[in-house]
Amino acid sequence: YSSLAYLRQFPIDRLKIDRAFVKDIPESDDGVIASSVIVLAKALGLKVLAEGVETEEHLEFLKANDCDEYQGYYTSRPVSAEEVVVFFSRATQLVT
């Protein structure tokens, strides 16, 4: 049977698009692959996370194609758990 049908057998709630399919958006066919993965995921009721988002162009393309979540240097460099706690404690102080 189809390997895509095999996806339905797993208890997953999102698909992750590897940075290999994001890094050359929109100059290559990677954009077609990424948008197709998003359409497939949405048809299966899944959220989509794209990794390797490094430019505003990447982010805008993925937003326009209904990607749900983004990960990469455009939003933040990798940080430790301690840095996350400090970031959110400062953000909370600014809001309150």
CORGI-V523741 format. One record per pair of residues at least 24 apart in sequence whose ideal C-beta (glycine too) atoms are under 10 Angstrom apart, sorted by sequence separation. I is the first residue (numbers start at 1). J is the second residue. D is the distance in whole Angstrom. If there is no record, write none. Layout:
I_J_D + I_J_D
This chain:
17_41_9 + 34_58_9 + 38_62_8 + 42_66_7 + 15_40_8 + 16_41_10 + 25_50_9 + 41_66_9 + 42_67_10 + 15_41_4 + 35_61_8 + 39_65_8 + 41_67_9 + 42_68_9 + 14_41_7 + 15_42_10 + 25_52_9 + 31_58_10 + 34_61_8 + 35_62_9 + 38_65_5 + 39_66_8 + 41_68_9 + 22_50_5 + 23_51_10 + 25_53_9 + 34_62_7 + 37_65_9 + 38_66_6 + 12_41_10 + 15_44_8 + 21_50_8 + 22_51_7 + 23_52_6 + 35_64_9 + 36_65_9 + 38_67_6 + 21_51_9 + 22_52_4 + 23_53_9 + 25_55_9 + 27_57_9 + 31_61_6 + 35_65_4 + 37_67_9 + 38_68_9 + 15_46_5 + 16_47_10 + 17_48_7 + 19_50_8 + 20_51_9 + 21_52_8 + 22_53_6 + 23_54_7 + 26_57_7 + 30_61_10 + 31_62_9 + 34_65_7 + 35_66_9 + 12_44_9 + 13_45_9 + 14_46_5 + 15_47_8 + 16_48_8 + 17_49_7 + 18_50_9 + 19_51_5 + 20_52_7 + 22_54_8 + 23_55_9 + 25_57_7 + 26_58_9 + 35_67_9 + 7_40_9 + 13_46_6 + 14_47_4 + 15_48_6 + 16_49_5 + 17_50_4 + 18_51_6 + 19_52_2 + 22_55_10 + 25_58_5 + 34_67_8 + 7_41_9 + 12_46_7 + 13_47_6 + 14_48_6 + 15_49_7 + 16_50_8 + 17_51_7 + 18_52_7 + 19_53_8 + 24_58_10 + 25_59_10 + 26_60_9 + 31_65_8 + 12_47_10 + 14_49_6 + 15_50_10 + 16_51_6 + 17_52_8 + 19_54_8 + 23_58_8 + 25_60_10 + 26_61_6 + 4_40_7 + 8_44_7 + 17_53_10 + 22_58_6 + 25_61_5 + 7_44_7 + 8_45_10 + 22_59_10 + 25_62_8 + 26_64_10 + 7_46_9 + 19_58_10 + 22_61_9 + 4_44_9 + 22_62_8 + 25_65_10 + 17_62_8 + 22_67_10 + 22_70_9 + 22_71_10 + 23_72_10 + 17_67_7 + 22_72_8 + 19_71_9 + 15_68_10 + 16_69_9 + 17_70_10 + 19_72_7 + 14_68_7 + 17_71_10 + 14_69_7 + 16_71_8
